[in-house]
Amino acid sequence: MEHARLGDNQVSGDTLSPIYQADGLCRVLSLDGGGAKGFYTLGVLQEIEGMIKCPLYQRFDLVFGTSTGAIIAALISLGYQVEQIHGLYKEHVPRVMKARTPRAKTAAMAALTHEVFGEKTFSDGKTGLGIVATKWIIERPMIFKSSAAQAHGRTGTFTPGFGVKVADAIRASCSAYPFFERTTVVTASGDSVELIDGGYCANNPTLYAIADAVNGMKKDPTNLRVVSVGVGTYPEPKPGWRMRLAKRYLVSVQLLQKTLEINTQSMEQLRTILFHDIQTIRISDTFEKPEMATDLLEHDLKKLNILRQRGRESFASRERELRAFLIGIPT
């Protein structure tokens, strides 16, 4: 697959991208799911982009995302800079999360994806892309990919994103049932597939991204550099009186968050066992102060901005490692 690379002397906005010498490395970016907590992810990515002084798609060969991570990953692949993505999040996330019913949340998410992604397809990306969703009926992952190079087989019939628009694939990846309705997509081969949130099978998609790079793209594991970004871990918010009246809703939120967190940690443990030889930086810190209490359905922009600030701080604690990974010049 041809895509823009550093060294092409490309211009982004008013800033000329730095020219990096080809070093034979394959760089992978993996972004966790977590609803509104994706603001933490954006804080980390803003600092990474500032460090490398160019849009992220120009330094990463493959970008994978689940749920909120899928939104960010797709926008990166399409050439958006992090501050642009942050602007979209501030505009749309509160509107989606404030919706009271699954139908209303689903409609708000559909409006978001339609407005932001329009008719974009998986062939429009500037770098490799993977979006994780979960098949409802047969309970298996469905991973939308941009290139046949990422396929582990059946390359003869490969169609980017199964022929599904980016907007629809993202809506499926973000369908956190039962808070959102299930999403049905129709593939290029005419198959109708009912999907739910990718977090149910891989809320942390790093393992799938590495599998694509090693088994699909045939990259030498010693030449891989993987950056895996989570959404942080926080105390659960204390329910207000409205939530106490809706105990079933509160329990459902807690159960969903617990499910996604268990999945995230399980995938990370598997990665360290199966691919311990692949150099990986995992960024997802724990914040225990009461004022950090939040959940994936948060819509208070003030609190979400705090999450973003914490993401920027998490970057700072790993800046030296990231610089070596992405620039090749240790400090």
Salt bridges, closest charged atoms under 4 A:
ASP23 OD2 - ARG27 NH2 2.69
ASP23 OD2 - ARG59 NH2 3.90
ASP32 OD2 - ARG282 NH2 2.64
GLU47 OE2 - ARG312 NE 2.68
ASP61 OD1 - ARG5 NH2 3.39
GLU83 OE2 - HIS86 ND1 3.35
GLU83 OE1 - ARG308 NH2 3.50
GLU91 OE2 - HIS92 NE2 3.83
GLU115 OE2 - HIS92 NE2 3.82
GLU119 OE2 - LYS165 NZ 3.43
ASP168 OD1 - ARG171 NH2 3.25
GLU181 OE2 - ARG103 NE 3.84
GLU194 OE2 - ARG182 NE 2.64
ASP212 OD1 - LYS145 NZ 2.85
ASP212 OD1 - HIS152 NE2 2.83
GLU268 OE2 - ARG271 NH2 2.69
ASP285 OD1 - ARG318 NH2 2.85
GLU313 OE2 - ARG310 NH1 3.46
GLU319 OE2 - ARG323 NH2 3.49
